[in-house]
Amino acid sequence: MAKKVQVVLDDETYRLLEKLAHPRAGNKSFVVREALRYFADRESVERVLDAVLARREAREAMEAGIAAWKRGALVPHERATQGVRRKRAR
């Protein structure tokens, strides 16, 4: 069941809402619903990432990856996957 909600937006936010709604037949409600869903999804992803990063091993792996990137020691994804594909083909 749909519920009506009244909110107050500043001028800049309202212009942004209108801009986003325009290609969607002016449907501001659709834009607000999608924005809320996006925000909720983002919040749940951040909780998962926080839980992963709370693990020492994950933090250490991430720090090692950043250090390798700074040293220029990372292999481009395309090159790494080519090596894996060659091994599987054997």
BALOBA-1460 file (C-alpha; in Angstrom, 3 decimals):
// residues 90
<rec num="1" residu="m" x="0.000" y="0.000" z="0.000"/>
<rec num="2" residu="a" x="1.398" y="3.410" z="-0.982"/>
<rec num="3" residu="k" x="1.930" y="6.102" z="1.641"/>
<rec num="4" residu="k" x="2.121" y="9.834" z="1.024"/>
<rec num="5" residu="v" x="5.021" y="11.644" z="2.644"/>
<rec num="6" residu="q" x="5.696" y="15.349" z="2.731"/>
<rec num="7" residu="v" x="9.289" y="16.574" z="2.748"/>
<rec num="8" residu="v" x="10.946" y="19.981" z="2.590"/>
<rec num="9" residu="l" x="13.747" y="20.461" z="0.054"/>
<rec num="10" residu="d" x="16.037" y="23.412" z="-0.446"/>
<rec num="11" residu="d" x="15.966" y="25.047" z="-3.892"/>
<rec num="12" residu="e" x="19.093" y="23.302" z="-5.158"/>
<rec num="13" residu="t" x="17.862" y="19.842" z="-4.130"/>
<rec num="14" residu="y" x="14.448" y="20.495" z="-5.661"/>
<rec num="15" residu="r" x="16.058" y="21.532" z="-8.968"/>
<rec num="16" residu="l" x="18.084" y="18.331" z="-8.881"/>
<rec num="17" residu="l" x="14.915" y="16.299" z="-8.248"/>
<rec num="18" residu="e" x="13.192" y="17.967" z="-11.200"/>
<rec num="19" residu="k" x="16.225" y="17.382" z="-13.412"/>
<rec num="20" residu="l" x="16.317" y="13.686" z="-12.514"/>
<rec num="21" residu="a" x="12.538" y="13.322" z="-12.879"/>
<rec num="22" residu="h" x="12.323" y="15.007" z="-16.289"/>
<rec num="23" residu="p" x="13.482" y="11.991" z="-18.379"/>
<rec num="24" residu="r" x="11.215" y="9.803" z="-16.254"/>
<rec num="25" residu="a" x="8.027" y="11.560" z="-17.354"/>
<rec num="26" residu="g" x="8.412" y="14.024" z="-14.485"/>
<rec num="27" residu="n" x="7.821" y="11.281" z="-11.917"/>
<rec num="28" residu="k" x="9.445" y="12.736" z="-8.787"/>
<rec num="29" residu="s" x="8.073" y="9.940" z="-6.612"/>
<rec num="30" residu="f" x="9.915" y="7.377" z="-8.717"/>
<rec num="31" residu="v" x="13.187" y="9.288" z="-8.325"/>
<rec num="32" residu="v" x="12.773" y="9.561" z="-4.548"/>
<rec num="33" residu="r" x="11.905" y="5.849" z="-4.209"/>
<rec num="34" residu="e" x="14.910" y="4.804" z="-6.288"/>
<rec num="35" residu="a" x="17.214" y="7.165" z="-4.392"/>
<rec num="36" residu="l" x="16.054" y="5.722" z="-1.069"/>
<rec num="37" residu="r" x="16.560" y="2.160" z="-2.331"/>
<rec num="38" residu="y" x="20.027" y="3.070" z="-3.610"/>
<rec num="39" residu="f" x="20.911" y="4.646" z="-0.268"/>
<rec num="40" residu="a" x="19.648" y="1.602" z="1.657"/>
<rec num="41" residu="d" x="21.633" y="-0.755" z="-0.609"/>
<rec num="42" residu="r" x="24.731" y="1.375" z="-0.140"/>
<rec num="43" residu="e" x="24.270" y="1.288" z="3.633"/>
<rec num="44" residu="s" x="24.043" y="-2.517" z="3.648"/>
<rec num="45" residu="v" x="27.130" y="-2.794" z="1.425"/>
<rec num="46" residu="e" x="29.038" y="-0.514" z="3.777"/>
<rec num="47" residu="r" x="28.050" y="-2.710" z="6.745"/>
<rec num="48" residu="v" x="29.373" y="-5.773" z="4.906"/>
<rec num="49" residu="l" x="32.612" y="-3.986" z="4.038"/>
<rec num="50" residu="d" x="33.012" y="-2.847" z="7.639"/>
<rec num="51" residu="a" x="32.589" y="-6.459" z="8.785"/>
<rec num="52" residu="v" x="35.157" y="-7.677" z="6.248"/>
<rec num="53" residu="l" x="37.644" y="-4.960" z="7.139"/>
<rec num="54" residu="a" x="37.231" y="-5.759" z="10.830"/>
<rec num="55" residu="r" x="39.110" y="-8.966" z="10.029"/>
<rec num="56" residu="r" x="42.872" y="-8.576" z="10.353"/>
<rec num="57" residu="e" x="43.580" y="-10.782" z="7.310"/>
<rec num="58" residu="a" x="41.391" y="-8.649" z="5.056"/>
<rec num="59" residu="r" x="43.025" y="-5.423" z="6.224"/>
<rec num="60" residu="e" x="46.495" y="-6.897" z="5.713"/>
<rec num="61" residu="a" x="45.602" y="-8.124" z="2.212"/>
<rec num="62" residu="m" x="44.195" y="-4.727" z="1.296"/>
<rec num="63" residu="e" x="47.257" y="-2.931" z="2.663"/>
<rec num="64" residu="a" x="49.529" y="-5.291" z="0.715"/>
<rec num="65" residu="g" x="47.571" y="-4.576" z="-2.461"/>
<rec num="66" residu="i" x="47.836" y="-0.814" z="-1.938"/>
<rec num="67" residu="a" x="51.579" y="-1.131" z="-1.293"/>
<rec num="68" residu="a" x="52.015" y="-3.199" z="-4.484"/>
<rec num="69" residu="w" x="50.031" y="-0.605" z="-6.432"/>
<rec num="70" residu="k" x="52.259" y="2.188" z="-5.091"/>
<rec num="71" residu="r" x="55.374" y="0.206" z="-6.115"/>
<rec num="72" residu="g" x="53.909" y="-0.316" z="-9.583"/>
<rec num="73" residu="a" x="53.981" y="-4.071" z="-9.031"/>
<rec num="74" residu="l" x="50.401" y="-4.890" z="-9.992"/>
<rec num="75" residu="v" x="49.589" y="-6.969" z="-13.060"/>
<rec num="76" residu="p" x="46.780" y="-5.607" z="-15.282"/>
<rec num="77" residu="h" x="43.598" y="-7.697" z="-15.032"/>
<rec num="78" residu="e" x="43.671" y="-8.612" z="-18.729"/>
<rec num="79" residu="r" x="47.194" y="-10.032" z="-18.423"/>
<rec num="80" residu="a" x="46.375" y="-11.960" z="-15.248"/>
<rec num="81" residu="t" x="43.269" y="-13.576" z="-16.748"/>
<rec num="82" residu="q" x="45.168" y="-14.546" z="-19.892"/>
<rec num="83" residu="g" x="47.599" y="-16.541" z="-17.768"/>
<rec num="84" residu="v" x="44.748" y="-18.314" z="-16.000"/>
<rec num="85" residu="r" x="43.024" y="-19.139" z="-19.289"/>
<rec num="86" residu="r" x="46.235" y="-20.622" z="-20.725"/>
<rec num="87" residu="k" x="46.664" y="-22.889" z="-17.682"/>
<rec num="88" residu="r" x="43.057" y="-24.110" z="-17.930"/>
<rec num="89" residu="a" x="43.467" y="-24.893" z="-21.647"/>
<rec num="90" residu="r" x="46.315" y="-27.334" z="-20.986"/>
